[in-house]
Amino acid sequence: MKKFISLYIFLCFIFCLSAQNERNNLYDYPEAYVEIQSLTPQQLWQLSHQFSVDKVTKNESLFDARFWLGPYDYDDFLAAHLPFSLYQPTEKYGELEMATTYEQMASWDKYPTYSVYCAMMDSFQHRYPSLCRIDTILDETPNHHSLLAAYIGSNLDDTHTRPQVYLASSIHGDEQLGFVILLRMIDYLLQHYSDDIQVQNIVDQIDIWICPVENPDGMYSQSDDVIGGWSWGGSGSQRANANGVDLNRNFPLVGQPSKDSQEPEVQSIMEFASRHHFTMSATLHGGSEVFNFPWDSWTESQHPHADNEWWWMVGHNFADTCHKYAPSHYFMEEYNGVTPGGDWYVITGCQQDYMNYYQQDRDATIEISGDKSPDADELPDFWNYLNPSLLHYFEASLNGIAGVVTDSITGEPLEAEVWVENHDEDYSNVHSHLPEGKYFRPIKSGLYDVTFTVDGYQSKTIQVSVVDGLAQQVDVQLVPVEVGIRKTELASFKMYPNPVTECLHITCEKGMEFQSCAIYDEAGRLLFHFDLSGTEVLLDVSCLAKGLYFVKIGEKTEKFVRI
């Protein structure tokens, strides 16, 4: 018995010594991953609001979690006196096979250096000038890299007439699989536009923006020509940007005014999204295999997204397609590869919730591999697993309700709010955008009352039937308020008889003469327009159907009824 007690005390001493060493060692690294086991849901919720969660595994009613810490987190984390262990990645991290020339990327089984990446992006627009243009999201990051996006479409000069979709990856610099997948997607869409009908339809009908790496400073943290997963020696890539900030926790908080300044990369992504009014978007991550949809800030039971049913449908379409083309164990986390973000674990300040809430977008987080940086020779396999699902995700932007909103008198396009009654909330509504007045509203099948609103115009509500997988075209003309009944008091001429059967007698008031006269129906459609002179006119309206009409002379309008 005494021997057992002595052994127990010795083991406790060794454990405490090891834990103390890990606490001391934490300060030796530019960033660190720590693992904490058996957290209650409340503990996980509290920690996720203070530190960046990297991975969560449910263990019956408790959770094992891995957290990322930047140097500015160490003091606060250690002050909490939490039992933890330092997480050490596998040895291959930091030792990934690199392509140091453009030609070495031909087989897509290597990770490109930064210079090769830039050369590839430049080559896309030179090889396919009618289909691709490389735009710069951010000219220069703190470590002198650039945020680049390939714009792909069959008519690069005619934007805003099609849904715009944005795909991005590697906002965490040590999550690198998505980087190569999206580079290959750019090449695939361009190369197969002329020989693949699915690709042709996608490129013809959608404006596509692809940013392969949103955090180049983190991915190429040690050198422009060195890439690799995070390593204990600090020789590989890191999760954070050059300033030690987790960019996917740096966006404005949902529903709360954020006083924290945004990092240059985050600010540029926000401005880029504001310019393009994306219909749908997604960011590829690594560390798990699951389609994660909003909200990350709340659980589904607390606050489901207005389009929750649509998200479940799109998510399962993505995951089920992966299951078809990949091994049986792939993409099976959470609910067969799909989860509401907050049900997995709650985080705040992420790109996904910012895009959905502040940009009125449909944005998902797609975790594509449990291994953040698979061996280079596995890259072609992951492409085969993911390519069909990503193509389906593009196509989802074409379904639901779409159309053009215009002025019923002039035909000019309008920037209108498009609101689904008894459905929309938390900025899930969309807008039509100038210069074309187009709008796109992905939504689950059902019967909806959709209201179109513009200041200075009479709102209009239209009942729309939506079928999954199909596009419902709903073009809307809105009547200016000045043509409607509410502005008849501005009229400065008289009409009689009213109601009228055959002839309408119009007399101008003192000081007013006819210059032109127009007649509109109740919907605001122009029926007749002619030039006149003088102060009186007799109009034959017997050809009009019975109903309400408007006469407009100059800037003044009056109504009459044909009986």
KOLFITOR-104136 format. One line per field, with one value per residue (C-alpha): y, x, z; residue number from 1; residue in one letter. Coordinates in Angstrom, 3 decimals. Layout:
N
v: (Y/...)
u: (X/...)
w: (Z/...)
i: (NUM/...)
aa: (A/...)
This chain:
563
v: (0.000/2.399/1.619/2.472/5.798/6.666/5.859/7.959/10.940/10.546/10.475/13.555/15.322/14.398/15.557/18.877/19.381/18.623/20.979/23.702/23.230/23.571/26.753/28.146/26.917/28.732/32.002/30.405/30.317/33.004/31.241/28.033/25.455/24.158/21.283/21.245/18.161/17.577/21.078/21.645/23.433/26.580/26.458/25.984/28.897/31.181/30.217/30.540/34.200/34.864/32.675/31.322/27.813/25.603/22.277/20.787/17.104/16.025/13.424/12.320/15.404/17.118/18.621/18.294/21.504/22.866/26.612/28.849/31.451/34.436/35.981/38.610/35.762/33.994/36.072/35.907/32.192/31.281/33.534/31.344/28.381/25.916/22.366/22.089/20.406/21.909/20.416/19.357/18.798/15.820/15.922/16.531/20.039/22.529/19.907/20.043/19.489/22.826/23.898/26.418/26.868/27.430/24.203/22.081/22.901/21.151/17.938/19.781/17.619/20.339/23.511/26.658/29.152/32.720/33.718/30.731/31.568/35.133/33.831/31.459/34.207/36.431/33.644/33.058/36.495/36.375/32.931/33.656/37.440/37.197/35.056/36.169/39.310/39.428/42.087/43.223/43.144/44.570/45.993/45.307/43.455/44.303/41.702/42.991/40.381/41.041/39.780/38.728/37.572/36.014/37.416/34.840/35.412/35.248/39.025/40.794/44.254/43.513/43.125/43.226/41.370/37.962/36.625/37.210/34.409/34.681/31.730/32.215/30.115/30.198/33.075/30.956/30.707/27.164/25.782/25.268/22.581/25.046/27.279/24.652/23.563/27.105/27.698/24.557/25.646/28.845/26.808/24.252/26.808/28.592/25.504/23.679/26.593/25.522/21.748/21.212/22.245/22.503/24.790/26.856/27.376/28.402/30.894/32.292/32.792/33.713/36.305/34.340/35.777/33.441/34.497/31.461/32.914/35.647/35.532/35.340/36.803/33.831/31.212/32.608/33.787/32.891/33.414/34.156/30.816/28.625/27.105/24.480/23.857/25.342/23.859/24.034/25.651/28.418/27.525/27.013/28.825/30.336/30.759/34.501/37.373/39.333/41.266/38.067/38.413/35.613/37.270/35.073/36.612/40.194/41.052/43.301/41.456/40.546/42.966/44.912/48.056/46.954/49.356/47.199/48.263/45.753/44.351/45.529/42.182/42.199/45.822/45.196/42.102/44.123/46.877/44.343/42.666/46.036/46.808/43.530/42.645/38.898/36.601/33.661/33.025/30.503/30.223/26.950/25.909/22.920/20.956/19.234/17.942/19.663/22.232/24.946/27.482/30.563/31.513/30.989/33.580/31.629/28.059/26.946/26.692/30.172/31.977/30.082/31.833/33.012/30.667/27.773/25.179/26.413/26.140/22.550/21.700/23.370/21.881/18.336/18.765/19.670/16.875/14.180/14.971/14.609/11.224/10.146/10.898/10.325/7.405/6.509/8.100/11.513/14.539/12.752/15.043/16.426/15.704/13.652/16.531/19.487/21.683/25.053/26.853/27.645/24.060/22.944/25.730/29.415/32.004/35.726/38.092/35.593/36.289/34.042/35.916/39.295/38.468/37.193/39.945/43.086/42.219/40.388/37.550/33.750/32.722/29.323/27.989/24.717/22.608/20.350/18.189/17.054/17.434/21.136/20.495/17.009/15.486/17.000/13.717/13.660/16.978/15.450/13.101/15.973/17.816/14.822/14.699/18.395/19.625/18.414/19.848/23.246/23.357/22.598/25.407/27.857/26.640/27.166/30.932/30.596/29.175/30.932/34.303/36.779/39.719/43.394/46.319/49.397/52.678/52.042/55.434/55.771/52.160/53.201/50.554/51.020/50.061/48.369/46.484/42.965/41.667/38.237/38.777/36.715/35.245/37.734/38.906/39.901/41.352/38.167/40.375/41.448/44.490/45.123/46.969/49.572/50.011/47.185/46.971/43.211/41.223/37.575/35.856/32.193/30.604/27.209/26.016/27.477/30.159/33.617/37.185/39.343/43.123/45.544/48.975/52.142/55.615/57.786/54.805/52.858/49.514/46.392/42.902/39.899/36.278/33.994/30.193/28.770/25.251/23.847/23.717/26.170/29.918/32.014/35.229/38.094/41.484/44.389/47.894/50.355/53.374/56.755/58.234/61.401/59.321/57.757/58.825/60.331/63.188/64.166/67.242/68.700/68.881/72.383/71.516/70.327/67.369/66.629/64.556/62.215/59.326/59.503/57.288/58.821/62.329/63.900/67.710/69.126/72.802/74.318/76.650/80.280/80.691/77.163/76.001/72.594/71.512/67.745/65.287/61.636/58.970/56.043/53.017/52.058/50.102/53.184/51.975/54.719/54.411/57.680/60.667/63.724/67.392/70.104/73.856/76.097/75.866/73.388/69.931/67.307/63.700/60.694/57.922/55.554/53.137/52.579/49.651/50.434/51.309/53.901/56.090/59.045/62.155/63.854/67.390/68.811/67.844/67.653/64.524/63.873/60.669/59.772/56.725/55.268/53.648)
u: (0.000/2.808/4.459/1.210/0.907/4.495/3.969/0.772/2.562/5.439/3.048/1.212/4.555/5.565/2.188/2.372/5.969/5.003/2.015/4.195/6.740/4.011/2.807/6.344/6.923/3.871/5.798/8.401/6.095/4.661/1.303/0.101/-2.665/-3.836/-6.193/-8.663/-10.723/-14.143/-15.569/-19.208/-21.329/-21.263/-17.469/-17.039/-19.389/-17.464/-14.034/-15.153/-16.012/-12.520/-10.254/-10.310/-11.744/-9.950/-11.752/-14.428/-15.190/-18.234/-17.547/-20.979/-22.340/-18.940/-16.589/-12.896/-11.717/-8.618/-7.973/-5.618/-3.728/-1.775/0.964/-1.463/-3.704/-1.089/-1.388/-5.202/-5.230/-2.722/-4.473/-7.577/-5.600/-7.114/-5.741/-4.410/-1.881/0.012/-1.081/1.755/0.905/2.246/5.815/4.886/3.668/6.159/7.553/5.042/6.233/6.435/6.174/8.930/8.140/4.900/5.387/5.510/1.852/0.675/-0.246/-1.783/0.093/2.170/1.639/2.783/5.249/3.971/5.815/4.348/0.886/1.150/2.419/-0.553/-3.072/-1.447/-1.465/-5.199/-6.087/-3.468/-4.504/-8.252/-8.651/-12.323/-13.243/-10.983/-9.665/-7.539/-8.674/-6.839/-8.778/-5.821/-2.719/-0.324/-0.647/1.594/4.108/3.946/1.687/-1.500/-5.060/-6.056/-9.353/-10.030/-13.199/-14.663/-17.592/-18.526/-19.068/-16.606/-17.906/-21.562/-21.709/-24.784/-27.008/-26.229/-25.915/-22.444/-20.789/-17.601/-15.429/-12.426/-10.000/-7.201/-8.337/-6.338/-2.868/-2.196/-5.309/-3.924/-5.902/-8.591/-5.874/-4.948/-8.570/-9.656/-6.620/-7.556/-11.216/-10.191/-8.186/-10.988/-13.709/-11.536/-10.103/-13.447/-15.694/-15.641/-16.087/-18.241/-21.904/-22.214/-19.177/-20.406/-23.819/-22.222/-19.816/-22.538/-25.097/-23.015/-20.340/-17.738/-15.078/-12.439/-9.831/-7.587/-5.904/-7.332/-4.390/-1.159/0.851/-0.127/0.374/3.763/4.696/8.395/9.253/7.521/8.764/8.117/4.780/3.742/1.501/2.193/5.301/6.858/9.969/7.950/9.285/5.941/2.669/0.637/-3.072/-2.909/-1.913/1.330/-0.093/-0.880/-4.644/-7.084/-8.809/-11.887/-12.616/-11.946/-15.140/-17.823/-20.000/-23.488/-26.111/-23.653/-21.688/-18.058/-15.522/-12.554/-10.654/-10.462/-7.200/-6.223/-7.219/-10.621/-11.334/-10.502/-12.744/-15.608/-15.164/-14.874/-18.148/-19.915/-18.944/-20.183/-23.425/-22.781/-25.788/-23.897/-20.407/-18.376/-15.003/-13.050/-11.396/-9.456/-9.459/-12.828/-15.165/-18.536/-20.748/-21.309/-24.104/-25.253/-25.503/-22.167/-23.184/-26.250/-27.453/-30.288/-32.708/-31.764/-32.015/-32.416/-31.593/-34.652/-33.641/-32.830/-34.668/-32.912/-29.541/-30.216/-31.116/-28.016/-25.762/-26.999/-26.719/-23.050/-22.332/-24.287/-22.421/-19.126/-20.328/-20.989/-17.476/-15.361/-14.594/-17.396/-15.682/-15.242/-17.360/-19.313/-18.900/-21.855/-25.190/-23.799/-21.575/-23.908/-24.395/-25.729/-22.581/-23.625/-24.772/-21.206/-19.723/-20.522/-18.029/-18.293/-16.571/-16.426/-16.601/-19.621/-21.946/-20.668/-21.453/-24.938/-25.920/-24.231/-23.948/-27.319/-25.418/-25.800/-22.379/-21.239/-18.105/-17.031/-14.500/-13.028/-10.447/-9.605/-5.983/-5.379/-2.476/-2.662/0.352/0.815/0.153/-3.341/-4.363/-5.766/-7.961/-9.478/-10.160/-12.153/-14.096/-14.978/-15.254/-18.854/-20.100/-18.542/-20.108/-23.520/-22.945/-22.457/-25.687/-27.698/-27.410/-29.571/-32.590/-35.351/-36.723/-35.019/-36.001/-35.728/-37.363/-38.102/-40.001/-43.390/-43.334/-39.760/-38.614/-35.519/-34.080/-34.638/-32.766/-35.547/-35.859/-37.182/-38.863/-40.467/-43.442/-43.628/-40.235/-37.355/-35.486/-31.943/-31.261/-32.100/-33.990/-32.209/-32.132/-32.165/-29.020/-28.140/-27.297/-29.616/-32.162/-31.576/-32.233/-31.621/-33.336/-32.426/-35.170/-36.711/-39.774/-43.090/-45.707/-44.515/-45.813/-42.927/-43.037/-40.991/-40.329/-38.578/-38.844/-41.055/-42.901/-46.013/-44.993/-46.173/-46.730/-46.740/-47.497/-44.765/-44.653/-41.125/-40.025/-36.679/-34.094/-35.895/-35.714/-38.867/-38.623/-40.563/-40.080/-41.727/-42.752/-43.296/-45.579/-44.195/-46.212/-46.838/-48.797/-50.932/-53.984/-51.992/-50.759/-53.993/-54.242/-51.367/-53.494/-54.015/-56.577/-60.195/-61.873/-65.560/-67.596/-65.901/-66.779/-66.874/-68.348/-67.197/-65.637/-63.544/-63.446/-60.212/-59.801/-56.562/-56.669/-55.593/-51.945/-51.530/-51.502/-51.258/-47.837/-48.211/-50.768/-50.371/-52.827/-51.784/-53.691/-53.984/-50.698/-48.867/-48.454/-48.388/-51.361/-51.312/-49.012/-49.502/-48.507/-51.162/-51.509/-54.161/-56.191/-58.970/-59.132/-61.807/-60.570/-62.448/-61.913/-64.631/-61.945/-60.665/-61.809/-63.774/-61.527/-59.315/-56.963/-54.632/-54.101/-50.715/-50.234/-46.784/-45.861/-49.475/-51.633/-55.372/-57.409/-60.625/-62.874/-64.115/-67.573)
w: (0.000/0.849/-2.488/-4.304/-2.457/-3.253/-6.956/-7.007/-5.448/-7.924/-10.921/-9.633/-9.245/-12.808/-14.155/-12.329/-13.446/-17.045/-16.879/-15.379/-18.145/-20.750/-19.076/-19.199/-22.759/-24.045/-24.256/-26.516/-29.540/-31.862/-31.564/-29.935/-29.966/-26.601/-25.829/-22.948/-22.176/-20.610/-20.840/-19.985/-22.606/-20.468/-20.093/-23.831/-24.526/-22.155/-23.521/-27.146/-26.498/-25.154/-27.285/-30.846/-31.057/-33.580/-33.136/-30.873/-30.306/-28.336/-25.659/-24.417/-22.598/-22.413/-25.003/-25.807/-27.441/-29.103/-28.904/-30.842/-28.832/-30.069/-27.911/-26.623/-25.321/-23.193/-20.020/-19.957/-20.732/-18.039/-15.540/-15.906/-14.446/-16.884/-17.186/-20.729/-22.929/-25.847/-29.153/-31.428/-35.114/-37.041/-38.274/-41.912/-41.089/-42.435/-44.805/-47.648/-51.197/-52.957/-56.584/-57.173/-60.872/-62.754/-64.724/-61.554/-60.847/-64.035/-62.191/-59.190/-56.679/-55.027/-53.013/-54.852/-53.469/-53.304/-56.466/-58.335/-57.002/-58.328/-61.674/-61.908/-61.186/-63.784/-66.358/-65.978/-67.283/-70.028/-71.268/-71.044/-71.422/-72.446/-69.423/-66.559/-64.922/-61.779/-59.324/-56.213/-52.948/-50.983/-52.666/-49.832/-46.547/-43.571/-44.853/-48.444/-50.033/-52.015/-51.692/-55.216/-56.691/-60.085/-61.672/-64.073/-66.435/-70.103/-70.227/-67.955/-68.842/-68.058/-64.290/-62.031/-64.527/-63.024/-59.469/-58.055/-56.085/-54.008/-52.950/-50.680/-48.668/-46.131/-43.940/-41.492/-42.976/-41.762/-43.514/-46.984/-48.809/-49.908/-51.366/-53.974/-54.520/-55.443/-57.648/-59.517/-59.673/-61.474/-63.967/-64.376/-65.134/-67.679/-69.330/-69.677/-70.642/-74.285/-73.795/-70.665/-70.786/-66.985/-66.758/-69.703/-68.108/-64.804/-66.377/-68.681/-65.911/-62.843/-62.059/-60.076/-57.781/-56.319/-53.740/-53.118/-50.007/-47.777/-45.363/-47.384/-44.493/-42.348/-45.049/-46.097/-42.616/-42.771/-46.408/-49.709/-50.980/-47.937/-47.054/-44.571/-41.629/-38.218/-36.589/-33.149/-34.526/-36.132/-39.583/-41.278/-41.765/-38.959/-38.343/-37.637/-39.884/-39.573/-36.606/-34.702/-35.164/-36.023/-38.999/-38.650/-35.253/-36.374/-38.288/-36.735/-34.242/-35.387/-34.153/-32.031/-32.824/-32.873/-31.393/-32.378/-35.469/-38.290/-39.642/-43.153/-44.693/-42.999/-43.875/-47.524/-47.665/-46.157/-48.746/-51.570/-50.511/-50.311/-53.912/-55.350/-53.492/-53.476/-53.776/-52.273/-50.955/-48.984/-47.280/-47.301/-44.042/-42.718/-39.479/-39.852/-42.575/-42.357/-44.103/-41.485/-42.057/-40.116/-37.484/-35.714/-33.130/-31.926/-31.766/-34.024/-31.106/-29.870/-33.178/-36.457/-39.710/-41.650/-44.483/-42.170/-44.291/-47.429/-45.680/-44.605/-48.212/-49.702/-47.023/-47.538/-51.291/-50.797/-48.297/-50.148/-53.356/-51.457/-50.170/-53.757/-54.995/-51.865/-49.513/-47.109/-44.114/-45.765/-44.807/-42.069/-39.051/-37.109/-38.875/-41.792/-42.778/-42.102/-39.042/-37.943/-36.817/-33.266/-32.675/-33.322/-31.201/-30.838/-32.066/-32.775/-35.174/-38.048/-41.775/-42.280/-39.933/-41.101/-44.732/-43.908/-41.506/-42.810/-46.519/-46.867/-48.503/-48.221/-46.869/-45.548/-43.866/-45.481/-43.570/-46.257/-44.442/-40.945/-42.008/-42.620/-44.992/-46.516/-48.217/-51.646/-53.427/-51.858/-53.440/-56.663/-54.603/-52.619/-55.865/-57.119/-53.843/-53.810/-57.391/-58.073/-54.750/-55.431/-58.904/-57.348/-54.845/-57.720/-59.317/-56.119/-56.687/-59.812/-57.992/-56.054/-57.128/-59.467/-61.624/-62.451/-60.642/-62.771/-62.781/-64.436/-66.182/-67.415/-67.396/-65.463/-63.082/-59.352/-56.206/-54.254/-51.006/-51.631/-48.485/-48.012/-45.713/-42.497/-43.327/-43.511/-40.417/-39.424/-42.869/-44.759/-47.240/-50.423/-52.730/-56.421/-57.427/-60.000/-62.798/-63.952/-61.116/-60.818/-57.660/-56.701/-53.774/-53.143/-51.037/-50.218/-52.109/-50.944/-51.516/-50.484/-50.441/-51.629/-51.150/-53.281/-51.759/-52.953/-51.435/-53.612/-55.106/-54.227/-52.667/-54.412/-52.950/-55.264/-54.374/-55.717/-55.878/-55.614/-56.548/-55.366/-58.123/-60.385/-60.974/-60.738/-62.783/-61.189/-62.879/-61.093/-62.155/-59.335/-59.754/-58.631/-55.799/-57.861/-60.397/-57.696/-55.816/-52.939/-55.143/-56.881/-54.717/-56.722/-59.863/-61.258/-63.936/-63.842/-65.567/-66.159/-66.210/-63.761/-63.855/-67.657/-70.396/-73.691/-73.701/-70.968/-70.862/-69.376/-68.490/-67.270/-64.311/-64.674/-65.525/-66.916/-70.535/-72.143/-73.341/-73.219/-71.940/-70.930/-69.788/-67.558/-66.315/-62.648/-62.777/-64.041/-67.642/-70.242/-72.669/-74.638/-74.915/-77.139/-77.401/-76.981/-76.761/-75.277/-72.073/-72.954/-74.525/-75.202/-74.984/-76.366/-73.785/-75.022/-76.250/-72.710/-70.606/-67.483/-64.545/-62.881/-64.972/-64.508/-66.612/-66.331/-67.711/-67.118/-63.567/-62.352/-62.155/-61.729/-61.719/-63.514/-63.710/-66.998/-66.602)
i: (1/2/3/4/5/6/7/8/9/10/11/12/13/14/15/16/17/18/19/20/21/22/23/24/25/26/27/28/29/30/31/32/33/34/35/36/37/38/39/40/41/42/43/44/45/46/47/48/49/50/51/52/53/54/55/56/57/58/59/60/61/62/63/64/65/66/67/68/69/70/71/72/73/74/75/76/77/78/79/80/81/82/83/84/85/86/87/88/89/90/91/92/93/94/95/96/97/98/99/100/101/102/103/104/105/106/107/108/109/110/111/112/113/114/115/116/117/118/119/120/121/122/123/124/125/126/127/128/129/130/131/132/133/134/135/136/137/138/139/140/141/142/143/144/145/146/147/148/149/150/151/152/153/154/155/156/157/158/159/160/161/162/163/164/165/166/167/168/169/170/171/172/173/174/175/176/177/178/179/180/181/182/183/184/185/186/187/188/189/190/191/192/193/194/195/196/197/198/199/200/201/202/203/204/205/206/207/208/209/210/211/212/213/214/215/216/217/218/219/220/221/222/223/224/225/226/227/228/229/230/231/232/233/234/235/236/237/238/239/240/241/242/243/244/245/246/247/248/249/250/251/252/253/254/255/256/257/258/259/260/261/262/263/264/265/266/267/268/269/270/271/272/273/274/275/276/277/278/279/280/281/282/283/284/285/286/287/288/289/290/291/292/293/294/295/296/297/298/299/300/301/302/303/304/305/306/307/308/309/310/311/312/313/314/315/316/317/318/319/320/321/322/323/324/325/326/327/328/329/330/331/332/333/334/335/336/337/338/339/340/341/342/343/344/345/346/347/348/349/350/351/352/353/354/355/356/357/358/359/360/361/362/363/364/365/366/367/368/369/370/371/372/373/374/375/376/377/378/379/380/381/382/383/384/385/386/387/388/389/390/391/392/393/394/395/396/397/398/399/400/401/402/403/404/405/406/407/408/409/410/411/412/413/414/415/416/417/418/419/420/421/422/423/424/425/426/427/428/429/430/431/432/433/434/435/436/437/438/439/440/441/442/443/444/445/446/447/448/449/450/451/452/453/454/455/456/457/458/459/460/461/462/463/464/465/466/467/468/469/470/471/472/473/474/475/476/477/478/479/480/481/482/483/484/485/486/487/488/489/490/491/492/493/494/495/496/497/498/499/500/501/502/503/504/505/506/507/508/509/510/511/512/513/514/515/516/517/518/519/520/521/522/523/524/525/526/527/528/529/530/531/532/533/534/535/536/537/538/539/540/541/542/543/544/545/546/547/548/549/550/551/552/553/554/555/556/557/558/559/560/561/562/563)
aa: (M/K/K/F/I/S/L/Y/I/F/L/C/F/I/F/C/L/S/A/Q/N/E/R/N/N/L/Y/D/Y/P/E/A/Y/V/E/I/Q/S/L/T/P/Q/Q/L/W/Q/L/S/H/Q/F/S/V/D/K/V/T/K/N/E/S/L/F/D/A/R/F/W/L/G/P/Y/D/Y/D/D/F/L/A/A/H/L/P/F/S/L/Y/Q/P/T/E/K/Y/G/E/L/E/M/A/T/T/Y/E/Q/M/A/S/W/D/K/Y/P/T/Y/S/V/Y/C/A/M/M/D/S/F/Q/H/R/Y/P/S/L/C/R/I/D/T/I/L/D/E/T/P/N/H/H/S/L/L/A/A/Y/I/G/S/N/L/D/D/T/H/T/R/P/Q/V/Y/L/A/S/S/I/H/G/D/E/Q/L/G/F/V/I/L/L/R/M/I/D/Y/L/L/Q/H/Y/S/D/D/I/Q/V/Q/N/I/V/D/Q/I/D/I/W/I/C/P/V/E/N/P/D/G/M/Y/S/Q/S/D/D/V/I/G/G/W/S/W/G/G/S/G/S/Q/R/A/N/A/N/G/V/D/L/N/R/N/F/P/L/V/G/Q/P/S/K/D/S/Q/E/P/E/V/Q/S/I/M/E/F/A/S/R/H/H/F/T/M/S/A/T/L/H/G/G/S/E/V/F/N/F/P/W/D/S/W/T/E/S/Q/H/P/H/A/D/N/E/W/W/W/M/V/G/H/N/F/A/D/T/C/H/K/Y/A/P/S/H/Y/F/M/E/E/Y/N/G/V/T/P/G/G/D/W/Y/V/I/T/G/C/Q/Q/D/Y/M/N/Y/Y/Q/Q/D/R/D/A/T/I/E/I/S/G/D/K/S/P/D/A/D/E/L/P/D/F/W/N/Y/L/N/P/S/L/L/H/Y/F/E/A/S/L/N/G/I/A/G/V/V/T/D/S/I/T/G/E/P/L/E/A/E/V/W/V/E/N/H/D/E/D/Y/S/N/V/H/S/H/L/P/E/G/K/Y/F/R/P/I/K/S/G/L/Y/D/V/T/F/T/V/D/G/Y/Q/S/K/T/I/Q/V/S/V/V/D/G/L/A/Q/Q/V/D/V/Q/L/V/P/V/E/V/G/I/R/K/T/E/L/A/S/F/K/M/Y/P/N/P/V/T/E/C/L/H/I/T/C/E/K/G/M/E/F/Q/S/C/A/I/Y/D/E/A/G/R/L/L/F/H/F/D/L/S/G/T/E/V/L/L/D/V/S/C/L/A/K/G/L/Y/F/V/K/I/G/E/K/T/E/K/F/V/R/I)
